[in-house]
Amino acid sequence: MKPILVIGSHGQVSLALKATQPDCYQVDYLGREALDIRCSLRIAQVLDQRDYGLVINASGYTQVDAAETDSQAAFALNHLAVKALAGHCGKRGIRLIHLSSDYVFDGRQNKPYRPEDMPNPLSRYGESKWRGELAALEYGQGHTCIVRTSWLYSPFGHNFVKTMLTLMRQGKPLKVVDDQWGTPTSALALGQFIWQLIQVIKPEPIYHWSDLGVTSWYEFARQVSDSANALGLLDEPANLSPISTQEYGAAAPRPHYSALDNSGSKGILPAKRWQDNLIQVLHLLAKEG
């Protein structure tokens, strides 16, 4: 098998891919210092250096609120850079797996979104991700596969679970949004799915991957508190109270309901309940001390 290139080396998706990588694959993980995909010339140089058979784009601008005022940076990485990357992969016949987000949807249908449902992003971040999807599919010349996911967390990097644990250990009362619904997803499970997806000879253009179940950010935080307390990561359960999206006052609008229908992915890898995958990640964090 030809070598694989993962774009991104420090983010939680790339670190999760590295943690779940099967031994049979030869993989290069390149961070921005080695490959800044905002530079089309550098993309060409890297792809010409080795005979890659697959590229996984695990990089991206992920600061949802900051994108409202710094949309140029968001579109540069989530749209224009993806367009250039897909174009270079398409010309060389290299398969591209590109990661996208549940935030491409507006959350108004109140049922899990299918891959074929029409995106209608509410935020500049969501729009940048959608534009990136369109560019990847158009310029990839049939070699692109989009994987949308939601509410990612892991033992790595910055994410909701690790942030909540830090705040909970401080013992202060916490207010968490209770009127946004979606599915927490372990980046480790996403990594396992992507490695399995590689083996699909004729993949669909778009897949949805998340853990199973639907919850709110508040209920997610409650589960983090309860499970972490049981594992000894917290001395006592956190003092949590629910608030509305309006009360929270984030800069970027979020979809009210952004759960993904991943039934089309079950044949590639069966998904697990989000509560079970959360306990697995908390176990790993407990081992790290």
KATA-V598087 format. One record per residue. N is the residue number from 0. PSI is psi as a letter, one per 20 degrees, with the letter a starting at -180 (* if undefined). OMEGA is omega in whole degrees, 0 to 359 (none if undefined). NEAR is the number of other ideal C-beta (glycine too) atoms within 8 Angstrom. Layout:
<<N:PSI:OMEGA:NEAR> <N:PSI:OMEGA:NEAR>>
This chain:
<<0:q:179:6> <1:q:179:7> <2:q:182:11> <3:q:176:14> <4:p:172:14> <5:p:179:15> <6:o:187:13> <7:p:180:14> <8:i:185:10> <9:i:180:7> <10:r:185:13> <11:h:178:13> <12:g:179:13> <13:h:177:15> <14:h:176:14> <15:h:175:15> <16:g:179:16> <17:h:181:10> <18:h:183:9> <19:j:185:10> <20:p:174:10> <21:q:183:6> <22:i:186:4> <23:i:183:4> <24:q:172:10> <25:o:190:6> <26:p:171:11> <27:p:176:9> <28:o:183:10> <29:p:176:11> <30:a:185:9> <31:h:180:6> <32:h:179:4> <33:h:180:7> <34:o:174:10> <35:o:186:7> <36:i:172:14> <37:i:178:8> <38:o:183:7> <39:h:180:8> <40:g:181:6> <41:h:176:10> <42:g:181:13> <43:g:180:9> <44:g:182:8> <45:g:181:12> <46:h:179:14> <47:i:183:5> <48:h:181:5> <49:q:182:8> <50:m:182:5> <51:q:176:11> <52:i:183:9> <53:q:173:12> <54:p:175:15> <55:o:180:13> <56:n:179:14> <57:j:179:12> <58:r:177:10> <59:r:174:12> <60:o:188:11> <61:j:182:6> <62:n:189:9> <63:g:183:11> <64:g:181:8> <65:h:181:10> <66:h:179:16> <67:h:180:11> <68:i:179:6> <69:l:185:9> <70:h:179:10> <71:g:179:6> <72:h:180:10> <73:g:181:16> <74:h:179:12> <75:g:183:11> <76:h:185:14> <77:i:181:14> <78:f:187:13> <79:g:179:10> <80:h:178:11> <81:h:176:14> <82:g:180:12> <83:g:180:12> <84:g:180:15> <85:h:179:17> <86:g:179:11> <87:g:178:13> <88:g:180:15> <89:g:180:15> <90:h:183:7> <91:i:181:7> <92:k:180:6> <93:p:178:13> <94:p:180:10> <95:p:171:17> <96:o:184:14> <97:p:182:14> <98:p:177:12> <99:a:196:12> <100:q:172:11> <101:i:182:15> <102:j:171:14> <103:i:180:13> <104:q:182:14> <105:i:174:7> <106:j:185:13> <107:i:184:8> <108:i:174:8> <109:k:169:6> <110:q:185:7> <111:p:182:8> <112:p:176:12> <113:q:180:8> <114:h:183:11> <115:i:178:4> <116:q:184:8> <117:p:175:3> <118:q:174:9> <119:m:187:8> <120:q:179:13> <121:h:187:11> <122:r:175:13> <123:h:176:11> <124:g:180:18> <125:h:179:15> <126:h:180:9> <127:h:179:16> <128:g:179:15> <129:g:178:12> <130:h:176:11> <131:h:176:15> <132:g:182:14> <133:g:180:8> <134:g:181:13> <135:g:181:16> <136:h:182:11> <137:g:187:7> <138:i:178:11> <139:i:175:13> <140:l:176:7> <141:j:182:5> <142:j:186:10> <143:q:174:16> <144:p:179:13> <145:p:173:12> <146:o:175:16> <147:q:179:15> <148:r:187:14> <149:q:169:14> <150:l:186:11> <151:q:172:12> <152:r:182:14> <153:r:173:14> <154:i:188:8> <155:q:170:9> <156:b:181:9> <157:p:179:5> <158:r:186:11> <159:g:184:11> <160:g:181:13> <161:h:177:12> <162:g:179:9> <163:g:180:13> <164:g:179:13> <165:g:181:8> <166:h:180:10> <167:h:180:13> <168:h:178:7> <169:i:174:6> <170:j:181:5> <171:q:175:6> <172:p:182:6> <173:p:175:12> <174:p:186:9> <175:p:183:12> <176:p:184:12> <177:j:180:11> <178:k:169:8> <179:p:186:14> <180:p:179:11> <181:b:183:13> <182:o:172:14> <183:q:184:15> <184:p:176:16> <185:p:177:16> <186:h:176:15> <187:g:177:14> <188:h:176:13> <189:g:178:15> <190:g:178:14> <191:g:179:10> <192:g:182:13> <193:g:178:12> <194:h:176:13> <195:h:180:10> <196:h:179:14> <197:h:184:10> <198:i:178:6> <199:p:186:8> <200:g:180:4> <201:n:183:3> <202:q:173:8> <203:q:179:7> <204:h:184:8> <205:p:173:11> <206:q:170:15> <207:p:175:15> <208:p:172:14> <209:r:171:15> <210:r:184:13> <211:q:177:8> <212:r:179:8> <213:p:180:7> <214:r:175:11> <215:r:177:11> <216:h:180:10> <217:g:180:12> <218:h:175:9> <219:g:179:13> <220:h:177:14> <221:g:179:9> <222:h:175:11> <223:g:181:15> <224:g:183:14> <225:g:183:9> <226:g:179:12> <227:h:177:12> <228:g:179:12> <229:h:181:6> <230:i:179:10> <231:j:177:6> <232:i:176:9> <233:q:178:12> <234:h:179:3> <235:q:179:5> <236:q:183:7> <237:q:176:12> <238:n:186:8> <239:q:173:12> <240:q:182:8> <241:q:173:9> <242:r:179:10> <243:r:175:8> <244:g:180:10> <245:g:179:5> <246:h:182:7> <247:g:173:9> <248:k:177:4> <249:q:181:9> <250:h:184:6> <251:p:174:12> <252:q:179:5> <253:q:174:13> <254:p:178:14> <255:h:184:11> <256:o:184:12> <257:k:177:15> <258:q:182:14> <259:p:174:14> <260:o:182:11> <261:k:181:12> <262:h:179:5> <263:i:181:11> <264:i:185:12> <265:h:180:9> <266:i:179:4> <267:g:177:9> <268:p:177:9> <269:p:180:4> <270:q:177:11> <271:r:177:9> <272:q:182:8> <273:h:180:15> <274:h:181:9> <275:g:179:8> <276:h:176:15> <277:g:180:15> <278:h:178:10> <279:g:180:10> <280:g:179:14> <281:h:174:14> <282:g:180:9> <283:g:178:9> <284:h:179:11> <285:h:179:10> <286:h:179:6> <287:i:181:6> <288:*:none:3>>
